[in-house]
Amino acid sequence: MNKQEIINKRIGGLGSSDARMVAKIAKNGCLSDADNQRIAIMLGLEQRREFKSLPAEYGNLIEERIFDIIKEKYPNAVSNPFYKSEVLSKKYGFGIFNHIDYEIETDDKLIWIENKATKKSFNETCAEYNYQLCWHENLLIEKAITIKKMPILLMSHYKVDEYSDFVAENFTIGEIPHINHDFSKGLEIISEAVKDFHYEPKEELFADNLPAPVQERMQQISVCLSEIKEAESKVEKFKERMKVLMLDNNIKSIDNDYFRISLVAESFSSSFDKKAFEKEYPELTKKFTKKIKKQSYITLKIK
């Protein structure tokens, strides 16, 4: 199944990428605005946005390369098969499904392999995606029972150093540490909500409803912003201490191999009181005001 087919299948139900949300709803006992937006997407009341990003596109390339490796050993391996739980879907009133990255069926085993290409270690990645992996495990067990085979869930992990060519040494497949999450309460809350669901489309998109690689990149940028804010605070504190030192010792500048510190003396400046002028001379303000087109841009504010 290709990526566009996977995207189309997401309408009308919840998949493994929604596992974290369902677990959060179970914990909180209610729906957040982000949850309501996801349900609106599920019901076709809100458009699902698909964002292209370097990490996502690179992850797809790695996924294809690993599938080639798996196919060499298991020629009958399938990429991105769709599985829908008819029992759970009927119980909750909407589709409960998943798209595992690779499926291998042997004489006695049903093997599912979830693929992740991240900058984190294997164990860190397992912890990061434990809700999604648990969702896969639950559906794997259900399917394996119906075909009377042993369920085995594995994770293939590619450690990303740079977004470069595939490096075999960065690739491993291993068993996943035991995971156990009960999604039933969250699914029950969603099931009740969809019976009489009202939603007004919003211009704001909640990050929870973005593809996982984009969310991961946003988390990385948030760390960068925090580091920048902390660094700027340290610089400002340093400047204040140096200002006191230079004033007390009548020093105008300090030079070193990295930067030059200069003390700017107190001064007065003139500024134009635009609001007062507009109030006093509205006609002149209108006459000499012109519209200037500005390009769109992004702002990032740390909460």
TORPADREN-712843 format. One line per field, with one value per residue (C-alpha): residue number from 1; x, y, z. Coordinates in steps of 0.001 Angstrom, whole numbers, plus 500000, padded with zeros to 6 digits. Example, Ala and Ser with C-alpha at 12.3 -4.5 7.8 and 13.67 -1.06 7.14 Angstrom:
REM residues 2
num <- 1;2
u <- 512300;513670
v <- 495500;498940
w <- 507800;507140
This chain:
REM residues 303
num <- 1;2;3;4;5;6;7;8;9;10;11;12;13;14;15;16;17;18;19;20;21;22;23;24;25;26;27;28;29;30;31;32;33;34;35;36;37;38;39;40;41;42;43;44;45;46;47;48;49;50;51;52;53;54;55;56;57;58;59;60;61;62;63;64;65;66;67;68;69;70;71;72;73;74;75;76;77;78;79;80;81;82;83;84;85;86;87;88;89;90;91;92;93;94;95;96;97;98;99;100;101;102;103;104;105;106;107;108;109;110;111;112;113;114;115;116;117;118;119;120;121;122;123;124;125;126;127;128;129;130;131;132;133;134;135;136;137;138;139;140;141;142;143;144;145;146;147;148;149;150;151;152;153;154;155;156;157;158;159;160;161;162;163;164;165;166;167;168;169;170;171;172;173;174;175;176;177;178;179;180;181;182;183;184;185;186;187;188;189;190;191;192;193;194;195;196;197;198;199;200;201;202;203;204;205;206;207;208;209;210;211;212;213;214;215;216;217;218;219;220;221;222;223;224;225;226;227;228;229;230;231;232;233;234;235;236;237;238;239;240;241;242;243;244;245;246;247;248;249;250;251;252;253;254;255;256;257;258;259;260;261;262;263;264;265;266;267;268;269;270;271;272;273;274;275;276;277;278;279;280;281;282;283;284;285;286;287;288;289;290;291;292;293;294;295;296;297;298;299;300;301;302;303
u <- 500000;501482;501524;498532;496407;497425;496393;492997;492401;492811;489480;486727;488786;491819;495184;498381;499500;496473;497450;499087;495989;493657;495849;495869;492067;491822;494077;492353;488813;487844;488608;490912;490580;493320;491397;488200;490087;491415;487897;486648;489330;488244;484625;485568;484503;488045;490721;493752;496892;499898;503227;506339;509565;513128;512899;509654;510935;514232;512327;510388;513620;515073;511842;512076;515751;515078;512149;514543;516786;513861;512597;515965;515395;511580;510389;506740;507132;504506;504987;502379;499499;496188;494518;491183;489751;486146;485390;486697;485373;481863;482131;483135;481357;484384;487345;490169;493076;496779;499377;502394;505505;506354;504464;505974;503891;505587;504139;503633;504358;502853;505659;505041;507942;507561;510291;511698;514486;515468;518451;517743;518922;516861;515618;514924;512898;510930;510079;509157;506734;505544;501855;501995;503879;501311;498507;500293;500772;497084;495974;498764;497602;494004;494957;497373;494674;492271;494833;496182;499772;502261;502382;505829;506294;509715;511113;513597;515605;517831;520058;520133;523444;522970;520389;522744;522945;521904;524586;524078;525836;523133;520374;519169;516084;515221;512545;510550;510555;507244;504551;501032;498477;494713;493067;489500;488530;489809;487995;484776;484987;485552;482703;480291;481565;480997;477316;476408;479534;479565;482637;483469;486482;489481;492350;494591;496077;497143;500568;499134;497479;500679;502651;505026;508266;507042;506124;509568;511221;509118;510304;513906;513310;511695;514912;516890;514629;515019;518784;518758;516628;518922;522023;520543;519760;523362;524651;522380;523498;527130;526579;525011;527958;530447;528551;528938;532622;533371;531454;533144;536583;536070;536707;535257;536057;537559;538984;539783;540239;536509;534595;534851;532903;532052;530347;527772;527268;523873;522235;518935;517104;514111;511116;508025;504736;502720;499533;499419;499996;497222;494835;495799;496068;493921;493682;497443;497947;495587;497220;500761;499999;500662;500148;503209;502893;504815;505794;504330;506627;506745;506997;508017;507155;508360;505558
v <- 500000;503375;506514;508176;505066;505007;508660;507943;504974;507177;508891;507198;505767;505860;504261;503621;507246;508161;505801;508514;510696;507848;507059;510746;510936;507860;509538;512954;511596;514237;515612;518572;520996;519057;515818;517344;518476;514948;513506;516089;514878;511294;512194;514174;517510;518895;518465;516389;518323;516450;518213;517339;517561;516366;513948;512446;512051;510654;508226;506979;506346;504422;502426;501407;500454;498300;496636;495586;493991;492168;490943;489298;487015;486854;487156;487054;490129;492831;496589;498712;496194;497536;495719;496707;495194;494370;493528;496826;498898;497508;497994;501664;502772;503833;502145;500804;499924;500173;500082;498145;498893;495259;492001;488521;485362;481999;478538;479202;482909;486293;488846;492570;495017;498713;500848;504027;506269;508582;510304;508502;505065;501887;501889;505635;505221;502335;504570;507501;505405;502983;503903;503311;500041;498861;499656;497539;494724;494626;494340;491889;489535;489775;488969;486199;484469;484455;482739;480535;481767;483068;486910;488524;492293;493716;497171;497956;500998;503202;505591;508847;510679;512884;512825;510960;507613;504439;503082;499400;499724;502138;499562;497031;494885;493861;492838;495554;495815;494799;497435;497571;500335;500063;502155;501066;504045;506543;504750;504731;508508;509072;506682;508746;512010;511018;510212;513903;515647;519348;521071;524462;524395;526315;528126;526910;523447;521593;519971;516691;516277;516661;513671;512156;513270;516887;516699;515286;518121;520679;519173;519522;523177;523837;522619;524991;527920;527168;527016;530337;531949;530645;531816;535290;535536;534653;537290;539986;539166;539293;542677;544092;542942;544368;547670;548101;547142;549546;552454;551998;551901;554514;552008;552735;549434;546008;544020;540314;537654;536898;540176;543828;545280;548955;551147;553440;556546;557896;560062;561538;560746;562227;560151;560939;560642;559005;558523;562185;563364;561103;562493;566142;565973;563081;564472;564895;561387;559957;561984;560830;557240;554597;550851;548640;544966;542764;539194;536515;535220;532924;533868;531456;532271;530203;529418
w <- 500000;499007;501184;499516;500000;503665;504047;502462;504766;507873;507256;509231;512032;514281;513612;515517;515163;517318;520147;522264;521949;522958;526001;526976;526720;528948;531519;531412;531155;528584;525125;524508;521568;519772;520334;518948;515878;515308;515674;513167;510753;511386;510605;507494;509038;508967;506327;507242;506375;505055;505484;503555;505532;505147;508129;506773;503220;504480;506718;503687;501803;504751;505047;501385;501725;504784;503044;500275;502910;504543;501160;500508;503512;503388;499762;500882;503130;502628;503028;504842;504924;506229;509110;510612;513776;512930;516585;518014;515117;515668;519428;519316;516144;514106;512457;514638;512373;511656;508919;510125;508100;507306;507696;507412;507592;508112;508700;512409;512990;512148;512367;512347;512144;512863;511322;512880;511596;514448;516005;519284;520384;519928;523548;523547;520350;521888;524852;522590;520515;523202;522779;519033;519498;522050;519567;516962;519468;520402;516773;515963;518718;517497;513890;514902;516940;513983;511743;514556;514466;517019;517117;517092;517163;516308;515628;512896;513895;511797;513754;511810;511932;508906;506142;503837;502056;503840;506204;507027;510406;511587;511058;513643;514225;517754;520183;521914;525733;527306;526830;528197;527757;528117;525399;526197;528375;525823;522999;525043;525577;521845;521005;523118;521634;518004;518594;518802;517572;516697;515329;513890;511516;512850;511187;513987;513604;516726;516508;517828;514422;512424;511094;513646;511890;511855;515558;516327;514393;516289;519573;518393;517462;520866;522496;520248;521185;524896;524496;522624;525326;528056;526160;525613;529317;530197;527740;529209;532762;531631;529966;533143;535269;532762;532643;536402;536246;533372;534915;538284;536672;533940;531148;527700;525994;526493;523582;523302;520609;520441;520736;521729;524671;524392;526981;525403;527536;528562;525905;524772;521584;519796;518758;516732;518643;515890;517938;519032;515459;514100;516714;516077;512253;510963;507386;507042;508465;505872;503051;503762;504727;502111;502127;501805;500992;503395;502717;504979;507684;510711;514370;517135;520733;523670;526116
